Amino acid sequence: MVYILDLAFGLLVVMTGFSASWIGLELARMSGWRLALDGTGFGPRPLLALLVTALVGPRLLLAGGFEKWRGGAISLALYGLMVLTAAGWSAMSGVLVLQLAFASGFFLA
């Protein structure tokens, strides 16, 4: 049996992931971030680029897919698959963000 609180919590997790994705993208844009990696070395910049891309991926997947669907480059079924992938990805990001928030002790007051 599925309870409404389980569904509400699942929606909260997905929306937290999408919110984190959007905030991460806006912070990256405000800082002038460009994801141009030349592949030289394995320093902190490629790792930071990977972290930023992992965080903002759902937002970029939704926005890019929508533009391609509106332009006729991809079908509606493929765009639906992209939406489901972005929702799953944001759910995983949302779980990570919520776990970090609970582990910080902020919600214990």
NORHUVEN-V600084 format. One record per helix or strand of 3 or more residues. SS is the DSSP state (2 for helix, 1 for strand). FROM is the first residue (numbers start at 0). TO is the last residue. If there is no record, write none. Layout:
[[SS/FROM/TO] [SS/FROM/TO]]
This chain:
[[2/3/29] [2/43/70] [2/75/102] [2/105/107]]
